[in-house]
């Protein structure tokens, strides 16, 4: 099987392509993968728009918002919690619209941001980003499983933590072995439950604000006055307050996950992606504002930042700030209901990240950057070998048995945050090169384009670069040195450098650092994707708009 390659101008890297990479570029256009002599099954376009959007939201509204927000509140107070979440939301606009523009133009099955890195910038960047995605997504699965055990400890159950870790991990793996449409439907309802839950919690905060709780005592902004809107962190005074803001902002990243990247991956398995990805991108951003900005305000209203039960390094069991607020307000049983929703949230987030990890490894395989065995799929479109290897990382959750649960959570959060910063920086770089290529080649058939681009990508890229550098700043403060914290904060940078330089000195030795704009292939596969688009549905009536929350 072959497809003619007609980019505006052949690049040096395209002349040096390996057979595997040529096979990948030709085969994925048709939704097929010829990674071995025998014909393999391939991933399927089994996700509808509502599936893809909810899967992305499921990875976003996870344990970071429900549990990790407690540590941010404890660290910096309610004002810095709000400012940190607002800062990340603004920076993510540049990333989300950048990935939304690229993936709506070229939504390829089995695709990830790393593929765009190879196609629009260089093979070395795509190779490096692909492997970084895989190990970060895979590590995030045990992080979510670990938080599940943390939350369950709130009830002091007589069952050992290892039992809960095993049950949660098994269900996550089982869900990812199902056909993608079944998986999408399962995750849709998981995520829908979280959306309903967070909306209910926002309503609870409003009720408590005006004194509608059992004790009829209005909270207003009481905790903004005592203990105050801002905490000092690590040291006293103005320096300590600045450290608190930096710490809150870097740690908050964990709550936002890799949702823009998830929209890219699900876009490859979405029906009519050129029409649905733009809608998913815009709705995702407005959901960030609704759930994260309003959520940060609500948490600052219902819980004081000096509450001893908030998640802190070295503690054992910890509760969500939402559960603490309900308990302290005297609302019986609600704290347990909230914690149950959080357990489901961790399950859902782990489910999404195992999906991400398996598709990242699958994408590496079909590109020739990983063994061909990982591109093999079942008849229902599940890359079973890629899923199995990715799922094996779930065993890291058992570190919870040997160490403090919150300490393990912080280690994994540091690793994940570093990967997120690197990913979002690369998304901005890839988009800027893509944008230059579309301008150089006068390509105007772009389904989605933000008015703030490419300036938003520049701001986001610079902002996340700064956060990457200061991610582990705590260890450089006198008295706070920790080998574990230093390694987990910065080892990701070393891994990225080793992968990139290693590939650049070997396979990519003859490639440019970045393709010239006129050499970038913006045409292969686009026509086939356009032909697969289905007609648009009739416009919704005004009374159907409530479904935007879930679709």
Order of alpha helices (4+ residues) and beta strands (2+ residues): alpha-alpha-alpha-alpha-alpha-alpha-alpha-alpha-alpha-alpha-alpha-alpha-alpha-alpha-alpha-alpha-alpha-alpha-alpha-alpha
